């Protein structure tokens, strides 16, 4: 039977032979794990940690008798052969660095979170592989495990042992929710981090605006839950979504909450993050490409451009309770300004009326961009006065762009669909 260090040893007698760079690594592991050991070495590297029990001389067979565990970090074949000869005479556990065939135990690539230790071993086959796996695990596990480990250890010392509570605490510490911005639907506009989180998640919550192409990146093994809030249809209430996210994360799952656009741009991502934080759930927020920026760009419209607009506003025309938001209407009277409106198509008539009442130019260049960056993207070029009529037939979801920058559509490059055909372009 072979073992992996560190293992729980009661006052072991360990001999480390050698004090070079490799021996220094072994010494560091044993020191961190409070394993006492003696060192015999002909020379000592500057990398070797401070150890009182170093005898600087050549090792002999007579030195081995007190030690049931011996580590040969010399790289010297003569020392190794002497150890093998002695091992034939009496049993002891031997580790010969870089010689797994002579090892009774191996050193692991180690992660330490206070009293909690995670060891990864390749049984000497590939320390590099073990280190890579260790680093991957380290990226996945929360640093809060150290605090939890100390807390549970203290309770055990006090005689307080509650397995059920400890299990729930561990699951909650390991669980996590990532609010993933999925952009406009073009799978190639996902960030690398967003794609990785989707691939690694145990559970994925999907909004109805998430494109089929992005949904197709979710692995088949992953639990998929639809929570889309489609206008005019039955939907899952926000409070229920928050509760489900908390519930799955508290069970120790890695949860990815896929949100169209960017989680914090009219996406209620901040509400979800606050609810999760209040429940002591780890939260990560991954930015996404908002249609407010990608929509104009893919339609050949630069939201800001010298000589056209030096300022930019992104607003919503919709308030809770199905109310019209008119607080931003004054922006349409500003010169050298671009206003991008989300969730405004159904409010187009109200927008036009309120804007003209405020003195906005009825001939202000206006564009509707629908299904931004997707193969079925369309663009309608119109004016403020004719917006309501254009919005009646425009596809959803869509954004509205107000300002002189709309005129750039005639010269700037546009998004091309998957068949490499130019966008269908309507003039209203």
ABEGO torsion letter per residue (X at the ends): XBBBOBBBBBGBBBBBBEABAAAAAAAAAAAAAGBBBBBBBABBBAABBBBABBBBBBBBAAAAAABABBBBAAGBAAAAAAAAAAAAABBBBBBBBGBAAABABBBBBBBBBEABBBBBBAGGABAAAAAAAAAAAAAABBAAAAAAAAAAAAAAAAGBBBAAAAAAAAAAAABBBBBBBAEAGBAAABBAAAAAAAAABABBBBBAABBAAAAAABBAABBBBBABBBBGBBBBBAAAAAAAAAAAAAAGBBBBBBBBEBAABGAGAAAAAAAAAAAGBBBBBBBBBBAAAAAAAAAGBBABBBGABABBBBBBABBBGGBBBAAAAAAAABBGBBBBBBGAAAAAAAAAAAAAAAGBBAABBBBBBBGBGBAABBBBBBBAAAAAAAAAABBOBBBBBBEAAAAAAAABBBBBBAAGBBBBBBBX
